[in-house]
């Protein structure tokens, strides 16, 4: 049977948008939007940012006032997320909050909780580093913001018919993605691994597509996919992909449901408590897998046993975090994981004193890597950061260690202090313009909201190299084009004709 959902087409206005909002909120006649917010909402955002900086002044005033500027940006971003998510999926906001954590806030907190390893501590150079980190954050906010300038958003959300053949196509993507998860485990480390990682990620397009259309069964499908992700993560001891997919699913849920301030604050507090809990549970699991603490061999444990051990450790550490029972040394080691600032500081010390500025060489390599396959250009750049960390930060990584310069460190290595700041702004502007183009399509064809996590998956992170982000996004777009040819219902959902929709107010 066809799922009967009214077909609608958004009515687009510029900044003079008025009428009813998605999510049940209304705007007064004559209200104008600037960067997706009204004047009143902007006043609230600025007030929230100012209040955040003022309340925490006693904790950073003796270090640098630049921390207050970063906290102001964080406060404004959170309020902007709350209101702008009525119109767009809050990808830029989450990316900016992650950048704030990794480039400024974790570096500031590390002053109170230094790592036991002196290499990870910025130390006396912290007041010198913080202006650069904060200006990078400001440039990123400006870059993302320019992407919203003049964006015409709909008064009414588009809802289209989720036909049975389209739902079957989404389930086909889910099954196809899960099948490629198994293939990824068999061919890990080969030259074709990345292709199958992308193909495996299509399982989320199938699940999130159902979520966008409010089709029955999306919740248990998402639970199934996340459960499989947890099993895979506990088998390897790495949780990066799990956290990113949770963040993307959460971003889409925020857009679809427009949660209240109470819900946002509760989720934010929970996330803060989960940060030390996840770190502690991850290392407990790795000790469990590698036998450092428990004398166990990874092969002697079932997947279910590893998941059970990790969940038990996570629950115990969450209780400790909620009760305030945090060990100072463990907290210092945890902050290192979120602190990209110490790596950027190493770059600032190493370049140009020991290594000259790259003058755009890494960016050129990134574009070449996106355009040419390795079979044609065998010397194309390799993601992972090992070469750049050694060359521009003077840090030799082992095979088991995963670190990278991040786009701030890479831009500094190429263009220096001010050139690096401006470069970060253009980097976020480039992502913002691509995001804007996807949003314009999504206003008419909602399936684009489910496609965005697939295209921009690595764009959330502030610690990856630029070649990794560009390589993922470009290859994801190529793969998406191929999937549109293979799945006509997907192509029809992504490229609706105006005649296929009619206006309808969404409450």
C-alpha positions as CSV (number, residue, x, y, z in Angstrom):
1,X,0.0,0.0,0.0
2,X,1.1,3.6,-0.6
3,X,1.7,5.7,2.4
4,X,-0.6,8.6,2.1
5,X,1.3,11.8,2.9
6,X,0.2,15.2,1.5
7,X,2.5,16.5,-1.2
8,X,3.6,20.0,-0.6
9,X,5.9,22.6,-2.2
10,X,7.5,25.3,-0.1
11,X,6.8,28.9,-0.8
12,X,10.1,30.7,-0.8
13,X,10.6,34.3,0.3
14,X,13.8,36.1,0.9
15,X,14.6,37.8,4.2
16,X,11.1,39.2,4.3
17,X,9.8,35.7,5.1
18,X,6.6,35.8,7.2
19,X,3.8,33.5,8.2
20,X,3.9,30.2,10.0
21,X,7.1,28.3,10.9
22,X,7.9,24.7,10.9
23,X,7.6,23.0,14.2
24,X,4.4,24.9,15.2
25,X,6.0,28.2,16.1
26,X,4.7,31.4,14.5
27,X,6.4,34.6,13.5
28,X,4.8,38.0,13.5
29,X,3.8,39.6,10.3
30,X,6.7,41.7,8.9
31,X,9.4,39.8,10.8
32,X,12.6,39.6,8.7
33,X,15.2,36.9,8.8
34,X,18.9,37.6,8.8
35,X,21.0,34.4,8.7
36,X,17.9,32.4,9.5
37,X,17.1,34.4,12.7
38,X,14.8,37.3,13.5
39,X,16.1,40.4,15.3
40,X,14.6,39.3,18.5
41,X,16.3,35.9,18.2
42,X,19.6,37.5,17.4
43,X,19.3,39.6,20.6
44,X,18.7,36.4,22.6
45,X,21.7,34.7,20.9
46,X,24.0,37.6,21.7
47,X,22.7,37.8,25.2
48,X,23.3,34.1,25.7
49,X,26.9,34.3,24.4
50,X,27.6,37.3,26.6
51,X,26.2,35.7,29.7
52,X,28.2,32.5,29.0
53,X,31.4,34.5,28.7
54,X,30.7,36.5,31.9
55,X,29.7,33.6,34.1
56,X,32.9,31.7,33.3
57,X,35.2,34.7,33.5
58,X,36.7,33.7,36.9
59,X,37.9,30.4,35.3
60,X,39.7,31.9,32.3
61,X,40.3,35.6,33.2
62,X,43.8,34.8,34.5
63,X,44.8,33.0,31.3
64,X,43.4,34.9,28.3
65,X,40.3,36.9,27.4
66,X,40.3,35.1,24.1
67,X,38.6,32.2,25.8
68,X,35.7,34.5,26.6
69,X,35.4,35.3,22.9
70,X,35.2,31.6,22.1
71,X,32.6,31.0,24.8
72,X,30.6,33.9,23.3
73,X,30.7,32.2,19.9
74,X,29.6,28.9,21.5
75,X,26.6,30.6,23.2
76,X,25.5,32.3,20.0
77,X,25.9,29.1,18.1
78,X,23.7,27.1,20.5
79,X,20.9,29.6,20.3
80,X,21.3,29.9,16.5
81,X,21.1,26.1,16.3
82,X,17.8,26.0,18.2
83,X,16.0,28.5,15.8
84,X,17.8,27.7,12.5
85,X,17.1,24.0,12.8
86,X,13.5,24.8,12.0
87,X,14.7,25.4,8.5
88,X,17.9,23.4,8.0
89,X,19.7,20.4,9.5
90,X,22.2,21.9,12.0
91,X,25.4,20.6,10.4
92,X,27.3,23.9,10.4
93,X,26.4,24.4,14.1
94,X,27.7,21.0,15.2
95,X,30.8,21.4,13.1
96,X,31.5,24.8,14.7
97,X,30.8,23.5,18.3
98,X,33.3,20.6,17.7
99,X,35.9,23.1,16.4
100,X,35.3,25.3,19.5
101,X,35.9,22.3,21.7
102,X,39.0,21.0,19.9
103,X,40.7,24.3,19.1
104,X,40.0,26.5,22.1
105,X,38.0,25.0,25.0
106,X,39.9,21.8,25.5
107,X,43.2,23.8,25.3
108,X,41.9,26.1,28.0
109,X,40.7,23.2,30.2
110,X,44.0,21.5,29.8
111,X,45.7,24.3,31.8
112,X,43.8,23.0,34.9
113,X,44.1,19.3,34.0
114,X,47.5,18.9,32.4
115,X,48.4,15.6,30.9
116,X,50.9,13.3,32.6
117,X,52.9,13.4,29.2
118,X,54.5,16.8,28.9
119,X,54.4,16.6,25.1
120,X,50.7,17.1,25.1
121,X,50.7,20.2,27.2
122,X,50.9,23.7,25.6
123,X,52.1,25.1,28.9
124,X,53.4,28.7,29.0
125,X,52.6,29.1,25.3
126,X,48.8,28.8,26.0
127,X,48.2,32.6,26.1
128,X,50.1,32.9,22.8
129,X,48.2,30.0,21.1
130,X,44.6,31.0,22.3
131,X,44.3,34.1,20.1
132,X,45.1,32.0,17.0
133,X,42.7,29.3,18.0
134,X,39.9,31.8,18.7
135,X,40.4,33.7,15.5
136,X,40.3,30.5,13.6
137,X,36.9,29.8,15.3
138,X,35.7,33.2,14.4
139,X,36.8,32.8,10.8
140,X,35.0,29.5,10.6
141,X,31.8,31.0,12.0
142,X,32.1,33.8,9.4
143,X,32.6,31.2,6.6
144,X,29.6,29.2,7.6
145,X,27.5,32.4,8.1
146,X,28.2,33.7,4.6
147,X,26.7,30.4,3.4
148,X,23.4,31.5,4.9
149,X,23.4,35.1,3.6
150,X,20.3,35.6,1.4
151,X,19.2,32.0,1.7
152,X,15.5,31.8,0.9
153,X,13.9,29.3,3.3
154,X,10.4,27.9,3.0
155,X,7.5,29.0,5.1
156,X,6.2,25.4,4.9
157,X,8.0,22.2,5.0
158,X,7.8,20.0,2.0
159,X,6.1,16.6,2.6
160,X,5.9,14.2,-0.3
161,X,4.3,10.8,-0.8
162,X,6.5,8.0,0.4
163,X,5.4,5.4,-2.1
164,X,5.9,1.7,-1.5
165,X,8.5,1.3,-4.3
166,X,10.5,4.1,-2.8
167,X,10.5,2.5,0.7
168,X,11.6,-0.7,-0.9
169,X,14.5,1.2,-2.5
170,X,15.5,2.6,0.9
171,X,15.4,-0.9,2.4
172,X,17.5,-2.0,-0.6
173,X,20.1,0.6,0.3
174,X,20.1,-0.6,3.9
175,X,20.6,-4.3,3.0
176,X,23.2,-3.3,0.4
177,X,25.1,-1.2,2.9
178,X,25.1,-4.0,5.6
179,X,26.3,-6.5,3.0
180,X,29.3,-4.1,2.2
181,X,30.0,-3.9,5.9
182,X,30.9,-7.6,5.8
183,X,33.0,-7.1,2.6
184,X,34.9,-4.3,4.4
185,X,36.0,-6.7,7.0
186,X,37.3,-9.2,4.4
187,X,39.2,-6.7,2.3
188,X,40.5,-4.4,5.0
189,X,43.8,-2.7,4.0
190,X,43.5,-3.2,0.3
191,X,43.4,-0.5,-2.4
192,X,39.6,-0.9,-2.7
193,X,38.8,-0.6,1.0
194,X,37.7,3.1,0.8
195,X,35.2,2.3,-2.0
196,X,33.5,-0.4,0.1
197,X,33.5,1.9,3.2
198,X,31.5,4.4,1.1
199,X,29.2,1.6,-0.1
200,X,28.7,0.4,3.4
201,X,27.7,3.9,4.5
202,X,24.7,3.8,2.2
203,X,22.9,1.8,5.0
204,X,22.5,5.1,6.8
205,X,21.0,6.7,3.7
206,X,18.3,4.0,3.7
207,X,17.5,4.4,7.4
208,X,17.7,8.2,7.6
209,X,15.5,8.4,4.4
210,X,12.7,6.5,6.2
211,X,13.3,8.9,9.2
212,X,12.9,12.0,7.0
213,X,9.6,10.6,5.5
214,X,8.3,9.5,9.0
215,X,7.8,6.1,7.4
216,X,6.9,3.2,9.8
217,X,9.8,1.1,11.0
218,X,12.6,3.8,10.9
219,X,13.2,3.6,14.6
220,X,14.0,-0.2,14.8
221,X,16.0,0.0,11.6
222,X,18.1,2.8,13.0
223,X,18.5,0.8,16.3
224,X,19.6,-2.2,14.2
225,X,22.2,-0.2,12.3
226,X,23.5,1.5,15.5
227,X,23.7,-1.9,17.2
228,X,25.8,-3.2,14.4
229,X,28.0,-0.1,14.6
230,X,28.5,-0.7,18.3
231,X,29.5,-4.3,17.7
232,X,32.0,-3.2,15.0
233,X,33.4,-0.5,17.3
234,X,33.8,-2.8,20.3
235,X,35.6,-5.4,18.1
236,X,38.2,-2.8,17.0
237,X,38.3,-0.5,20.0
238,X,37.7,2.5,17.8
239,X,34.5,4.6,18.2
240,X,35.1,7.5,15.8
241,X,32.5,6.4,13.2
242,X,29.9,5.5,15.8
243,X,30.1,8.9,17.4
244,X,29.9,10.7,14.0
245,X,26.8,8.7,12.9
246,X,25.2,9.4,16.3
247,X,25.9,13.1,15.8
248,X,24.5,13.1,12.3
249,X,21.4,11.1,13.3
250,X,20.9,13.6,16.2
251,X,21.2,16.5,13.9
252,X,18.6,15.1,11.6
253,X,16.3,14.4,14.6
254,X,16.7,18.0,15.8
255,X,15.6,19.3,12.4
256,X,12.6,17.0,12.1
257,X,11.3,17.5,15.7
258,X,12.5,21.0,16.7
259,X,13.1,20.1,20.4
260,X,12.3,22.4,23.3
261,X,15.0,24.3,25.2
262,X,14.6,21.9,28.1
263,X,15.3,18.9,25.8
264,X,18.4,20.7,24.3
265,X,19.8,21.5,27.7
266,X,19.3,18.0,29.0
267,X,20.9,16.5,25.9
268,X,23.8,19.0,26.2
269,X,24.4,18.1,29.9
270,X,24.2,14.4,29.0
271,X,26.8,14.9,26.2
272,X,29.2,16.6,28.6
273,X,28.9,13.8,31.1
274,X,29.4,11.2,28.3
275,X,32.7,12.8,27.2
276,X,34.8,11.5,30.1
277,X,32.6,8.3,30.3
278,X,33.2,7.4,26.7
279,X,36.9,8.0,27.0
280,X,37.3,5.9,30.1
281,X,35.1,3.1,28.7
282,X,37.1,3.1,25.5
283,X,40.4,2.6,27.2
284,X,38.9,0.0,29.6
285,X,37.7,-1.9,26.5
286,X,41.1,-1.6,24.8
287,X,42.8,-3.0,27.9
288,X,40.3,-5.7,27.9
289,X,41.0,-6.5,24.2
290,X,44.7,-6.2,24.3
291,X,45.1,-7.9,27.8
292,X,46.9,-5.0,29.4
293,X,44.8,-5.1,32.5
294,X,42.7,-8.3,32.5
295,X,45.1,-10.7,30.9
296,X,42.6,-11.6,28.3
297,X,43.0,-12.3,24.6
298,X,40.7,-10.5,22.2
299,X,40.0,-13.8,20.3
300,X,38.7,-15.5,23.4
301,X,35.9,-13.0,23.8
302,X,32.7,-13.1,21.8
303,X,31.3,-9.9,20.2
304,X,28.4,-9.9,22.6
305,X,30.8,-10.2,25.5
306,X,32.8,-7.2,24.3
307,X,29.6,-5.1,23.8
308,X,28.4,-6.1,27.3
309,X,31.8,-5.2,28.8
310,X,31.8,-1.8,27.1
311,X,28.3,-0.9,28.1
312,X,28.9,-1.9,31.7
313,X,32.1,0.2,31.8
314,X,30.3,3.1,30.1
315,X,27.4,3.0,32.6
316,X,29.8,2.8,35.6
317,X,31.9,5.7,34.3
318,X,28.8,7.8,33.6
319,X,27.6,7.3,37.2
320,X,31.0,8.5,38.4
321,X,31.0,11.5,36.1
322,X,27.5,12.4,37.2
323,X,28.6,12.2,40.9
324,X,31.7,14.3,40.2
325,X,34.1,11.5,40.9
326,X,36.7,12.4,38.2
327,X,40.3,11.5,38.7
328,X,42.6,14.5,37.8
329,X,45.1,12.4,35.9
330,X,42.4,10.5,33.9
331,X,40.7,13.8,33.1
332,X,44.0,15.3,31.9
333,X,44.5,12.3,29.6
334,X,40.9,12.6,28.4
335,X,41.3,16.3,27.6
336,X,44.3,15.4,25.4
337,X,41.9,13.4,23.2
338,X,39.7,16.4,22.5
339,X,42.5,19.0,22.4
340,X,43.7,19.7,18.9
341,X,45.3,22.8,20.1
342,X,48.5,21.1,21.3
343,X,49.0,19.8,17.8
344,X,48.4,23.2,16.2
345,X,50.9,24.6,18.7
346,X,53.5,22.1,17.6
347,X,52.9,23.2,14.0
348,X,53.4,26.8,15.0
349,X,56.7,25.9,16.7
350,X,57.9,23.8,13.8
351,X,56.9,25.9,10.9
352,X,58.7,27.9,9.6
353,X,61.6,27.4,12.0
354,X,62.4,23.9,10.9
355,X,60.1,23.4,7.9
356,X,59.2,26.2,5.4
357,X,55.6,27.1,4.7
358,X,54.0,24.7,2.3
359,X,52.4,27.6,0.4
360,X,49.3,25.6,-0.7
361,X,51.1,22.3,-1.5
362,X,48.9,20.2,0.7
363,X,45.8,21.8,-0.8
364,X,47.0,21.1,-4.3
365,X,47.6,17.5,-3.3
366,X,44.2,17.3,-1.8
367,X,42.5,18.4,-5.1
368,X,44.6,16.0,-7.1
369,X,43.6,13.2,-4.8
370,X,40.0,14.0,-5.3
371,X,40.2,14.1,-9.1
372,X,42.5,11.2,-9.9
373,X,42.3,7.6,-8.8
374,X,45.4,6.0,-7.3
375,X,45.7,3.6,-10.3
376,X,46.4,6.7,-12.5
377,X,48.4,8.8,-10.0
378,X,50.2,6.5,-7.6
379,X,51.8,9.4,-5.7
380,X,48.5,10.9,-4.7
381,X,48.2,12.1,-1.1
382,X,47.4,9.6,1.6
383,X,44.9,10.4,4.4
384,X,45.7,9.6,8.0
385,X,48.1,12.4,8.9
386,X,51.3,10.4,9.5
387,X,53.3,12.2,6.8
388,X,52.0,15.7,7.7
389,X,52.5,15.2,11.4
390,X,56.1,14.3,10.9
391,X,56.8,17.0,8.3
392,X,54.9,20.0,9.8
393,X,54.7,19.1,13.5
394,X,57.9,17.2,14.0
395,X,56.0,14.3,15.5
396,X,56.8,10.7,14.5
397,X,53.7,8.5,14.8
398,X,53.6,4.8,15.2
399,X,51.5,2.5,13.1
400,X,48.9,2.2,15.9
401,X,48.6,6.0,16.5
402,X,46.0,8.1,14.7
403,X,46.5,11.9,14.7
404,X,46.3,14.7,12.2
405,X,47.0,18.4,11.9
406,X,43.4,19.4,11.5
407,X,42.4,22.0,9.1
408,X,43.7,24.8,11.4
409,X,47.1,23.2,11.7
410,X,47.2,22.5,7.9
411,X,46.3,26.0,7.0
412,X,49.0,27.4,9.3
413,X,51.5,25.0,7.8
414,X,50.6,26.4,4.3
415,X,50.1,30.1,4.9
416,X,51.3,31.1,8.3
417,X,49.4,32.9,11.1
418,X,47.0,35.3,9.3
419,X,47.0,33.3,6.1
420,X,46.0,30.2,8.1
421,X,43.1,32.1,9.8
422,X,41.8,33.4,6.5
423,X,42.3,29.9,4.9
424,X,40.1,28.3,7.6
425,X,37.4,30.8,6.9
426,X,37.5,30.0,3.2
427,X,37.5,26.2,4.0
428,X,34.3,26.6,6.0
429,X,32.9,28.9,3.3
430,X,33.5,26.2,0.7
431,X,31.6,23.6,2.8
432,X,29.0,26.2,3.6
433,X,28.3,26.9,-0.1
434,X,28.0,23.2,-0.9
435,X,25.7,22.8,2.2
436,X,23.6,25.8,0.9
437,X,23.2,24.1,-2.5
438,X,22.1,20.9,-0.9
439,X,19.6,22.8,1.4
440,X,18.0,24.5,-1.6
441,X,17.4,21.1,-3.2
442,X,16.1,19.8,0.2
443,X,13.5,22.5,0.4
444,X,11.8,20.9,-2.5
445,X,13.0,17.3,-2.2
446,X,13.2,16.3,1.5
447,X,15.3,13.2,0.7
448,X,18.3,15.5,0.4
449,X,18.2,15.8,4.2
450,X,19.0,12.1,4.5
451,X,21.7,12.4,1.8
452,X,23.6,15.2,3.6
453,X,25.1,13.0,6.3
454,X,26.5,10.7,3.6
455,X,28.0,13.6,1.6
456,X,29.3,15.7,4.6
457,X,30.1,12.8,6.9
458,X,33.8,13.8,7.6
459,X,33.0,17.5,7.5
460,X,31.9,17.5,11.1
461,X,35.4,16.9,12.4
462,X,38.0,19.6,13.1
463,X,40.9,17.1,13.4
464,X,41.0,15.6,9.9
465,X,43.2,16.7,7.1
466,X,41.6,18.5,4.2
467,X,42.4,15.8,1.7
468,X,40.3,13.3,3.8
469,X,37.3,15.6,3.9
470,X,37.5,16.5,0.2
471,X,38.1,12.9,-0.9
472,X,35.1,11.6,1.1
473,X,32.7,14.3,-0.1
474,X,33.8,14.1,-3.8
475,X,33.7,10.3,-3.9
476,X,30.3,10.3,-2.1
477,X,28.9,12.6,-4.7
478,X,30.1,10.4,-7.5
479,X,28.7,7.3,-5.8
480,X,25.4,9.1,-5.2
481,X,25.2,9.8,-9.0
482,X,25.7,6.1,-9.6
483,X,23.1,5.1,-7.1
484,X,20.6,7.5,-8.7
485,X,21.1,5.5,-12.0
486,X,20.7,2.2,-10.2
487,X,17.7,3.2,-8.1
488,X,15.1,5.1,-10.1
489,X,12.9,5.7,-7.1
490,X,15.9,7.4,-5.3
491,X,16.5,9.6,-8.4
492,X,12.8,10.6,-8.5
493,X,12.8,11.4,-4.8
494,X,15.9,13.6,-5.1
495,X,14.8,15.5,-8.2
496,X,11.1,16.2,-7.8
497,X,9.3,18.2,-10.5
498,X,7.3,21.3,-9.4
499,X,4.2,19.7,-10.8
500,X,4.6,16.8,-8.3
501,X,3.9,19.0,-5.3
502,X,1.4,21.6,-4.0
503,X,1.4,23.9,-1.0
504,X,0.3,22.7,2.5
505,X,0.9,24.2,5.9
506,X,2.9,22.1,8.3
507,X,2.0,22.7,12.0
